Structure formats: structure tokens, C-alpha cells
Amino acid sequence: MGSIGVPELIIIMVVALVVFGPKKLPEIGKSLGTAMREFRRASSDLMNTFEDMGKEDLPAKKDSSDYKP
């Protein structure tokens, strides 16, 4: 199972054109692009949240002024 090549992509585009028609295809592309952008934004926010949680779990650095022999 490899990646999608040029011939497969052309077949998918032709089938989509036949099924949805030329008037509906740009609208579907726009909504798909919007959905992908929102998914990327949400996944980025989730990754940032996990990174912040990991930073809170680390022990705080000890200040050198608190040193008592």
C-alpha cells in the first residue's frame, strides 16, 4: 500500500466531477479546505495543551538564594 499517484488522482477527480457536477465541485472543495484548516488548528491547539501540561509537571528550578549549608 503506497501513496496515491497521478493516475489514481486523475481517476478520483473524474469520478468526483461526474458524481457532483461542475457547479457543485468548487463548493465542495471550499468546504473541504475549511474543514481541513479547522482540523489543523484544533490539532495544533491540542498539541500546545499537551506541551504546556508537560512543562507544569517538571520540578521548578531551585533559586540559588535559597541555598543553606
C-alpha positions, 0 to 999 in steps of 0.5 A: 500500500503506497501513496496515491499517484497521478493516475489514481488522482486523475481517476478520483477527480473524474469520478468526483466531477461526474458524481457532483457536477461542475457547479457543485465541485468548487463548493465542495472543495471550499468546504473541504479546505475549511474543514481541513484548516479547522482540523489543523488548528484544533490539532495544533491547539491540542498539541500546545495543551499537551506541551504546556501540561508537560512543562507544569509537571517538571520540578521548578528550578531551585533559586540559588538564594535559597541555598543553606549549608 
